Amino acid sequence: MNDAPTEAPTDLLHGVNAIAAHLSMTAKQIYHLHGNGQLPTFKIGKTVCARRSTLANHFAAQEAAARAGDK
């Protein structure tokens, strides 16, 4: 039995592959969305990063806007 404490996942997604895995998308899709400014990402050095919480808020806002447009 392993009694070592497990680390809670960080809010930071570091790298396109981490963002892609979190969103169930491909790295190419993330590069495209990042390049077009359609995804709330930022760079640390040359590495594209995002916050899980910011992505969740972004998609919640998109969903709310889509629902409001359906009325």
N, C-alpha and C positions, 0 to 999 in steps of 0.2 A: 504494500500500500504506500502511495506517495503522499506524504503530509506537507510537501512544499506548497506554499501559497502560489496560486496562479495569478498572473498579472491580468488586470482588466484591460480590454482592448482600448487603445488610445483613440481619441477623436480624429487624429490626423491620419490621413491616407497618404502615404509617401510613395509617389511614383505612379505612372500610368497603369501598370499592371495591378497595383493594389486598388486603384479606383475602378478599373474595369471589372475586377473580381467582385468588388462590393456591389456594383450596379448590374452584374451579369451581362456585361457587354464585352466587346473586343477592345484591345488596345488601340486599334485603328479608329474605331468609333470615338474613343475618348480623345485621341489626338484631333480628330475632326471637330468635335464639339468644343474642345478647348480653343482650337485655332479660330473658330467662328465666334467665340465669346458666348456660346450657348450653354455653357456649364460653369458654375461658380468655382473656378480653380485659380491657383496662384502658383508661382514658382519659388522654390528655395534653391538658389543657384540655378542650375540648369534642369532641375527636377520638377516636374509638374506634380502639385499636391492639391489636396482638397480636405475639407473637414466633413466627417459623416453628418454632423448636425446641420451644417450649411446645405449640404446636398438634400437632406430630408426636408428642410424648410423650403428649398428651391422647388422641389417636386410637389410639395403640399400646396404651394402658391400656384403652380401651374395647374394642378388639379382643381383648385378652387376657381381659378379663372375660367377653366373649361366648363365647369358646372354652371357658373354664372352666365356664360355665353349660351348655354343650352336653354335658358329660361325664356 
